[in-house]
């Protein structure tokens, strides 16, 4: 007797079900990997922005730039922070966080990162926030909102600090 080596309908359905289960198991893990990659890119952007701040501070006698908090609101005539720092940058795309996809602050504000306008116009060494918190805790820029996780959770927002390091508030 000769036996055919064809799949039966049941065997085919079992294989499809197993593939579906494997996809369902790996999808959340892939989502977390993508979220972590976006956060890493965001931290790299903030690091490059910190370097641009260092260049600006050297040229401005250590005085922080004056820039609009949310330029799209038109509350004052201050320039956008991206425009202030553009002389020290090769590419303004570093102001775009890859996870800024819902409200798209980059399009409306010119940056996915909010500048700490309380420092604007102050000499860095005389800033009250720096004196109170210290340069490793006083942030210069941060994500406009929790792009990288649930609001309030560790790592949900990235920050650039006055001492040049980037990360979470911890």
C-alpha positions in Angstrom: 0.0 0.0 0.0 1.2 3.4 -0.9 0.6 6.3 1.5 0.2 9.9 0.4 2.2 12.6 2.2 -0.4 15.4 2.0 -1.5 17.5 4.9 -5.0 16.9 6.1 -7.3 19.8 6.8 -7.0 19.2 10.6 -3.2 19.2 10.4 -3.2 22.5 8.5 -5.6 24.1 11.0 -3.4 23.0 13.9 -0.3 24.5 12.2 -2.1 27.8 11.6 -3.3 27.9 15.2 0.2 27.3 16.5 1.6 30.1 14.3 -1.2 32.4 15.6 -0.4 31.6 19.2 3.3 32.3 18.6 2.5 35.7 17.0 0.2 36.5 19.9 3.0 35.7 22.4 5.7 37.7 20.6 3.7 40.8 19.6 3.8 42.4 23.1 7.5 41.7 23.4 8.1 43.3 20.0 6.0 46.3 21.1 8.2 46.8 24.1 11.4 46.5 22.0 10.1 49.2 19.7 9.2 51.4 22.7 12.7 50.9 24.1 14.3 51.7 20.8 12.2 54.9 20.5 13.3 55.9 24.1 16.9 55.3 23.2 16.7 57.4 20.1 15.0 60.1 22.1 17.8 60.1 24.7 20.3 60.4 21.9 18.4 63.4 20.5 18.4 65.0 24.0 22.1 64.4 24.3 22.8 66.1 21.0 20.6 69.0 22.1 22.6 69.3 25.3 25.7 69.6 23.2 24.0 72.4 21.2 23.2 74.1 24.5 26.9 73.9 25.5 27.8 75.6 22.3 25.2 78.3 22.8 26.3 78.9 26.4 29.9 79.4 25.4 28.9 82.0 22.9 26.4 83.8 25.2 28.6 84.1 28.3 26.8 81.3 30.1 23.3 83.0 29.7 20.5 80.6 28.9 18.5 81.4 25.8 15.1 83.1 26.0 12.6 81.0 24.0 8.8 80.4 23.9 7.3 77.7 26.1 4.7 76.6 23.5 5.3 78.7 20.4 2.0 77.6 18.7 0.0 79.4 21.4 1.6 82.8 20.4 1.7 84.1 24.0 4.8 86.1 23.3 7.2 86.9 20.5 10.0 84.7 21.7 11.5 82.4 19.2 11.2 78.6 19.2 14.1 76.9 21.0 14.9 75.0 17.8 15.5 78.4 16.1 17.7 79.6 18.9 19.9 76.5 18.8 19.8 76.0 15.1 23.2 77.8 14.6 24.8 75.0 16.7 23.0 72.1 14.9 23.5 70.4 11.6 20.0 68.9 11.6 16.8 70.1 13.4 15.4 66.5 13.2 17.1 65.9 16.5 14.2 67.8 18.0 11.8 65.1 16.9 11.1 62.2 19.3 10.2 59.1 17.4 7.4 58.4 19.9 5.8 61.8 19.4 3.1 60.5 17.1 -0.3 61.3 18.8 -0.3 65.1 19.2 2.9 65.6 17.0 4.4 68.4 19.0 7.3 68.5 16.5 5.0 69.8 13.8 3.1 72.3 16.0 6.0 73.5 18.3 9.1 72.7 16.2 10.3 70.3 18.9 9.0 67.2 20.7 10.9 68.5 23.7 9.8 71.3 26.0 12.4 73.9 27.0 12.5 74.9 30.7 11.7 78.6 30.0 12.3 79.5 33.7 16.0 79.3 33.0 15.7 81.7 30.0 17.8 84.9 30.2 19.5 83.8 33.4 23.2 83.2 33.8 23.6 79.5 34.3 25.7 79.8 37.4 23.1 82.2 39.0 19.9 80.3 38.2 17.8 79.6 41.2 16.7 76.2 40.0 20.3 75.1 39.6 21.2 76.4 43.1 18.2 74.6 44.6 18.4 71.3 42.8 22.0 71.2 41.6 23.0 70.8 37.9 22.4 67.0 37.9 18.8 67.4 39.0 17.8 70.7 37.2 16.4 69.8 33.8 16.8 72.0 30.7 14.5 70.1 28.3 12.1 67.1 28.5 9.5 65.3 26.5 6.3 67.4 26.1 4.4 64.4 27.5 5.0 60.8 28.6 5.9 59.4 25.1 7.7 56.3 26.5 5.2 54.7 28.9 2.4 55.4 31.3 2.5 58.9 32.8 4.3 58.9 36.1 6.0 55.6 35.5 9.8 55.4 35.5 11.2 56.0 32.1 8.0 57.5 30.6 9.6 60.8 30.0 13.2 61.7 29.1 15.1 64.7 30.4 18.2 66.7 29.5 19.8 68.1 32.7 21.9 71.2 33.2 25.1 69.2 33.8 24.7 67.6 30.3 23.5 64.2 31.2 20.2 62.7 29.9 17.8 60.3 31.5 14.8 60.0 33.7 14.0 62.1 36.8 14.5 58.9 38.9 
